[in-house]
């Protein structure tokens, strides 16, 4: 919490996940939750800027809809999300995801499943980070998302190695923090912010708000 509070004081609330291009906190609609799920799949191995372009295209063609995603021609969908990279695979992933949700009835019904994480991981193309992003940001479940930024930052603090196992590091956060989806949401967003500003591959420690606490910086 010491690290969290320093980041929050330095950068302020991040109000994640970005919905329709805006970072804000509000009650999510079913359409918002679907956009988060789609964004979590599209952001695999690419930048958020590229994802935003793809999401804009999906909005433009009124494809923020499970039935339309499930039925659209895969090649047409791939062309609409081309800017997100690996677009053929991602088009397939989106269609399979949409079909899977429809089999459950609705996104709300799917999110109420007892073993939601296992259900997500059973969907082709969804790994731990994507599943946890969907759970945290769309389903609002208290699960900490581990990404490359988190591994980099925590390894520089001496908590783990840079190639630490996903679930080992996730377990560390779950042990140290109160299980609260709002806290996990904000913490992960703040990690992304400091990774973009300071804790880069080539770090810029001079202005880092965590400089005094970090072994790497000293």
N, C-alpha and C positions, 0 to 999 in steps of 0.2 A: 504493500500500500504506500510505502515511502516513495517508491519509484512512480507509482500511479499519480500520487498527489503532486509530485514535482512536474510531471508531464502536463497534468491538467492545469496547473498554475501557469505554466509556460505557454501552452497552446490554446487553452480553453476547450469547452465541449466541442466535439467534432460532429455530433448529430448524424451519425451514420445509420443506415446505408443510404447512398444517394438514390433517390427516387425521381425519375424524370429529370435527371441532371441536377437536382438540388439536394443539398445535405440538410436534412431537417428532421426533427422529431415530431411525429404525430401518429395517431392511430392508423395502422396500415389497413388498407382495403384488401379484398381478395386479389384485385388487379395489381396492387402494389406488391403483394407477397409473391405473385407469379413473376413480376419483373425482377425481384430479388433473386428468385430461383434461376431464371434465365441468365441474369447477369453473373451469377456464381459459376455457371457452366461456361459462359463465354469468356470469362476472365482467365481461364486456364491458359498459362503460357503466353500471356500478352498483357499489354498495359490497359489501364482503365479507360484511357482516352480512346483507344480502339474499340473497346466495348461500348462506350457511349454512342459512337457512330453506328454500330450495329443495332443497338437498342432504338436509336432514332429511326432507322429503316424499318424495324419491326412495328414501331408505333405508326409510322407513315402508311404502312400497308395493313394496319388494323390486325396485327398478328399477336397481340398480347391477349391471346385467347387459347385455351387448351385444345378445344375442338379444331380450331383453324390450324394450330401448330401441328396437331396430329395428322391432319388430312392434306396439308400443303405438299406439293411436289418437293422432294428432297433437294433436287438440283436448284430449284427456284429459291428455296430457303437458304441453301449454301451461298448463292450469289448475293443475297441480301445481307448476309453476315460475313462476307468475304474479308472485310477489313479487320475482323477479330483474329485472323490467322487460324490455320488448321480447320478451315471453314467446312470442309466436307465431313470431317469427323464430328464437328460440333453440331452440324445440321442433323446428323443421325442421332446424336445424343439428345438434342432437344426434342426430336420427334418421339424417341423411345421414352423420354421422361414424361412428355405430355400424355402419351398412351397409358403409361403406368398410373399416372394420377387419375385419369378418366376411369380406369378400372376400379379405383377406390370410390368413385363418385364425385369427389371434389377435392380441392387442395385442403380445405378445412378438415374433411374426413381423413385424408392421408396424414395430416399433421397430428391427428389425435391417436394414431396407431401407437400401441404400447412400446414396440421395439422400433421406433422411427429411424434411428441411426442405421440399424441393420437393414431396414427396408430400403433406405437411400443407397446404402453401399451395395445392395443387390441389383441396383439399376446400372445397366452398362454405361461406362464412361464417367461414373461418379466415384471419386476416391475420398479419403478421409477429410482433406481440406475443404473440398467442395461440399461434401455432406454436412460438415460442421458449420460452414458458412450459411447454408440453407437453414440449418437448425437454429443457429443463433439469430440471424438477421431476418429470416422470413417467418419461422415458427416461434421465435422468441423463447427458445429453450436455453438454459444456462450451461453452455458448453464452450470451452475456450478454443478459439481457432488458432492453429499453429501454422504459420507460413514461413517463407524464407527470411523475411524481415525479423520475425520473432526469434528464430534460431540464431541469426547473426547477432542481434542485440544481446541475447542471454548468454551466448558463447563469449562475448566480449566482457560480460560481467563475471565470467568464470563459473557460471552455473552449470554449463554443459559444454560439450564439444559442438562444433559447427554442423556436424553430421548426425546429431542426436536423433534417436528414434522419435517419431511424431508423438506416439502415445506416452512415451516416458516424459517428454517435456510438458505435454498436456496434463499429465497426472501431477506434475510439480505445481502448476497453476491451480488445479482443482484442490490440491492439498493446502495451498497457502492462502487462498482467497475464499471469501464467502461465495457460495454458488448463487449468483444473481445475474440474470441475462443482461440487465442494463449496465452493470459493472463490467462484465466481459466484453460487451459491445464497445463501450467507451475505451476500455484498456487496449483492445486490439486496434481500434482506430487511431489511438494516440501512438502506438508502436509504428503504424504505417507512416504517420506524420513525421516522427523523429527519424525514421529510416530514410525518408525522402529529403529531409533537411540536413541532417547531421550524420547519422550512422549509415553512411553509404558504403559501397564496396571499398572506396578510398575515403575514409572518414574525415569529417570536418569537425574536430573536437573543440575547437576554440570557442564556439558559441553554443555548445551543447549544454542543455540544462542539467544533464546527468553527469557532467564531466568530473565533479568531485567524488562521485560514488563509483566511478568506473575504473577498474584496474587497467583496461586497455588504454584509456586516455592519459593515465599518469605514468 
